[in-house]
Amino acid sequence: MGKFSQFKLPLRSLAEGTHTFEYHLDKQFFANMESTDVRDADVNVELTVTYQHDVYNLSFVLKGTVTVPCDRCLDDLPIDIDTTYCINVRYGEDYNDSDDFMEIPGTDAFLNIAYIIFDTVSLAIPIKHVHPLGKCNRAMSSLLKKHRAHAPGDEDADLEDELIDEIDSMPEDQSAGD
């Protein structure tokens, strides 16, 4: 049994009409995908397949949370996932893929949707993973400030240093966002 066998969608055997499939993504799914960014996950995937006139409309709804490292302090940063993705699939001569349409060889009885789901989650994660102001690990923020080099007169860096100083000087219960 392969790592992604549960994500093999039996397209050939589906009757015309609407069919619903449910999947759950956890830490192991992302480890199997060799994703080093996602440390943990709890994402539910609902897939609705509508098959009519030789076209399969796949509509994915993904909701849950993934945990990634904060770019600033490296502590865990939970990110909410709430996204959708739709693609039309049909059988044809050869494999052909675009953003909203996919053609697969007529000899394929199954479509493995693991990579479609992985890409959809990956695109829902912001490029910059940073805790809200005041939520980063204080010790790591202090080390970052101490060892960070920036050009003299860099107003953005100076402002960030001032904010880090202000946050670090707050009592612990105030900086937690109360």
C-alpha positions as semicolon CSV with decimal commas, in nm:
position;residue;x (nm);y (nm);z (nm)
1;M;0,000;0,000;0,000
2;G;0,157;0,329;-0,112
3;K;0,187;0,650;0,084
4;F;-0,089;0,817;-0,115
5;S;-0,314;0,524;-0,207
6;Q;-0,603;0,668;-0,003
7;F;-0,597;0,970;-0,238
8;K;-0,658;0,762;-0,552
9;L;-0,990;0,884;-0,689
10;P;-1,171;0,607;-0,883
11;L;-1,287;0,825;-1,174
12;R;-1,353;0,541;-1,421
13;S;-1,597;0,368;-1,186
14;L;-1,802;0,678;-1,095
15;A;-2,157;0,692;-1,226
16;E;-2,290;1,020;-1,366
17;G;-2,403;1,253;-1,089
18;T;-2,251;1,405;-0,776
19;H;-2,020;1,218;-0,539
20;T;-1,858;1,338;-0,215
21;F;-1,527;1,224;-0,066
22;E;-1,365;1,328;0,261
23;Y;-0,998;1,326;0,357
24;H;-0,798;1,434;0,660
25;L;-0,447;1,578;0,636
26;D;-0,211;1,547;0,930
27;K;0,160;1,580;0,995
28;Q;0,231;1,249;0,820
29;F;0,074;1,366;0,492
30;F;0,320;1,658;0,473
31;A;0,611;1,437;0,581
32;N;0,523;1,196;0,297
33;M;0,522;1,494;0,060
34;E;0,871;1,578;0,194
35;S;0,753;1,921;0,304
36;T;0,989;2,058;0,566
37;D;0,786;2,378;0,616
38;V;0,479;2,216;0,772
39;R;0,548;2,089;1,123
40;D;0,193;1,979;1,201
41;A;-0,147;1,981;1,036
42;D;-0,514;1,925;1,102
43;V;-0,692;1,994;0,773
44;N;-1,018;1,845;0,652
45;V;-1,073;1,814;0,280
46;E;-1,415;1,774;0,125
47;L;-1,413;1,683;-0,241
48;T;-1,728;1,700;-0,450
49;V;-1,706;1,533;-0,789
50;T;-1,978;1,610;-1,040
51;Y;-1,961;1,383;-1,342
52;Q;-2,163;1,461;-1,652
53;H;-2,104;1,462;-2,028
54;D;-1,758;1,299;-1,998
55;V;-1,628;1,580;-1,772
56;Y;-1,552;1,544;-1,403
57;N;-1,578;1,869;-1,206
58;L;-1,365;1,838;-0,891
59;S;-1,441;2,093;-0,622
60;F;-1,213;2,091;-0,318
61;V;-1,295;2,266;0,012
62;L;-1,008;2,268;0,263
63;K;-1,048;2,386;0,623
64;G;-0,821;2,349;0,921
65;T;-0,482;2,451;1,055
66;V;-0,119;2,395;0,960
67;T;0,175;2,475;1,184
68;V;0,488;2,627;1,030
69;P;0,798;2,786;1,186
70;C;0,785;3,162;1,240
71;D;1,038;3,332;1,011
72;R;1,145;3,563;1,293
73;C;1,163;3,350;1,610
74;L;1,134;2,994;1,472
75;D;0,858;2,903;1,721
76;D;0,550;2,721;1,597
77;L;0,306;2,944;1,410
78;P;-0,043;2,804;1,349
79;I;-0,201;2,921;1,024
80;D;-0,569;2,880;0,946
81;I;-0,649;2,717;0,614
82;D;-0,985;2,796;0,456
83;T;-0,965;2,766;0,079
84;T;-1,128;2,613;-0,225
85;Y;-1,006;2,486;-0,561
86;C;-1,196;2,363;-0,865
87;I;-1,067;2,178;-1,169
88;N;-1,231;1,996;-1,458
89;V;-1,093;1,658;-1,562
90;R;-1,162;1,449;-1,869
91;Y;-1,010;1,149;-2,040
92;G;-0,805;1,203;-2,355
93;E;-0,503;1,085;-2,550
94;D;-0,229;1,197;-2,315
95;Y;-0,168;1,385;-1,991
96;N;-0,228;1,763;-2,020
97;D;-0,265;2,004;-1,728
98;S;-0,351;2,372;-1,679
99;D;-0,485;2,578;-1,387
100;D;-0,850;2,481;-1,428
101;F;-0,848;2,186;-1,669
102;M;-0,674;1,851;-1,671
103;E;-0,673;1,578;-1,933
104;I;-0,557;1,231;-1,831
105;P;-0,487;0,925;-2,047
106;G;-0,786;0,702;-2,113
107;T;-0,594;0,407;-1,968
108;D;-0,592;0,559;-1,615
109;A;-0,871;0,422;-1,395
110;F;-0,769;0,644;-1,102
111;L;-0,656;1,002;-1,047
112;N;-0,423;1,053;-0,752
113;I;-0,533;1,385;-0,600
114;A;-0,267;1,401;-0,324
115;Y;-0,055;1,650;-0,517
116;I;-0,355;1,867;-0,606
117;I;-0,446;1,885;-0,238
118;F;-0,085;1,952;-0,134
119;D;-0,050;2,236;-0,386
120;T;-0,381;2,387;-0,275
121;V;-0,273;2,391;0,091
122;S;0,073;2,523;0,000
123;L;-0,078;2,814;-0,192
124;A;-0,304;2,898;0,104
125;I;-0,003;2,945;0,335
126;P;0,129;3,304;0,328
127;I;0,480;3,352;0,194
128;K;0,586;3,536;0,509
129;H;0,532;3,335;0,829
130;V;0,554;3,583;1,117
131;H;0,374;3,601;1,451
132;P;0,165;3,913;1,514
133;L;0,355;4,192;1,686
134;G;0,434;4,096;2,043
135;K;0,373;3,723;1,999
136;C;0,725;3,615;1,897
137;N;0,957;3,440;2,138
138;R;1,120;3,726;2,335
139;A;1,458;3,558;2,378
140;M;1,486;3,485;2,006
141;S;1,369;3,838;1,916
142;S;1,644;3,983;2,135
143;L;1,906;3,762;1,972
144;L;1,780;3,857;1,628
145;K;1,801;4,225;1,709
146;K;2,148;4,183;1,857
147;H;2,290;4,000;1,557
148;R;2,097;4,161;1,275
149;A;2,294;4,388;1,047
150;H;2,127;4,671;0,860
151;A;2,243;4,979;0,678
152;P;2,272;5,304;0,878
153;G;1,972;5,526;0,820
154;D;1,747;5,231;0,729
155;E;1,428;5,376;0,876
156;D;1,228;5,052;0,850
157;A;1,493;4,856;1,040
158;D;1,526;5,135;1,298
159;L;1,147;5,137;1,350
160;E;1,142;4,759;1,385
161;D;1,425;4,777;1,643
162;E;1,227;5,038;1,839
163;L;0,917;4,819;1,832
164;I;1,114;4,515;1,947
165;D;1,264;4,722;2,232
166;E;0,917;4,844;2,331
167;I;0,771;4,494;2,323
168;D;1,063;4,348;2,515
169;S;1,019;4,610;2,787
170;M;0,648;4,529;2,837
171;P;0,544;4,303;3,123
172;E;0,482;3,946;3,002
173;D;0,101;3,963;3,034
174;Q;0,076;4,292;2,835
175;S;0,284;4,175;2,538
176;A;0,062;3,869;2,495
177;G;-0,199;4,086;2,323
178;D;-0,440;4,149;2,612
